């Protein structure tokens, strides 16, 4: 009888940790990051000599069958977190120049005020923010406005990438049928 009690107890103890775990469900808007130079960690391992300039960490919401811009998702004329969930973070590893203004090396939040024909990008000192709910314009470092392009084919997931153009690196945002490029110089 004692043998069966021990077997039952061991079975219970093995089963207990499995039942006790509560996993956070997979997010609908997965987090992603991109470096400039693109694929920097891999290049670093291979001995690249190009220095790390910046990194963007953001969540990638999907378009689905929704209207994205000028809607409840991304209304025109209001500060947008440039993604989903946490506000998008940008880190400069060296001084950058945006909109003719110097931005010291450091970690910032990047927001956007979208409109039909142009977007205003905002580099803000406040970090670790959820959405744009507590956005404080007094903490802005830079605001600069860029034109928006219409894309022929929709982009399903919000995508942030870098494109080099001469001595400028463009931080490129594409989602749905919109594309905006923020020029960054080092």
Secondary structure, DSSP 8 states (H G I E B T S, - for coil): -HHHHHHHHHHHHHHHHHHH-------SS-EEEEEESTTHHHHHHTT--S---EEEEEE--B-TTS--BTSSSB-TTSEE-SSSSB--EEEESS-EEETTEEE-SEEEEEEEEE-SSEEEEEEES--S-BTTTT--GGGEEEEEEEEEEEEEEEEEEEEEEEEEETTEEEEEEEEEEEEEEEEEE-
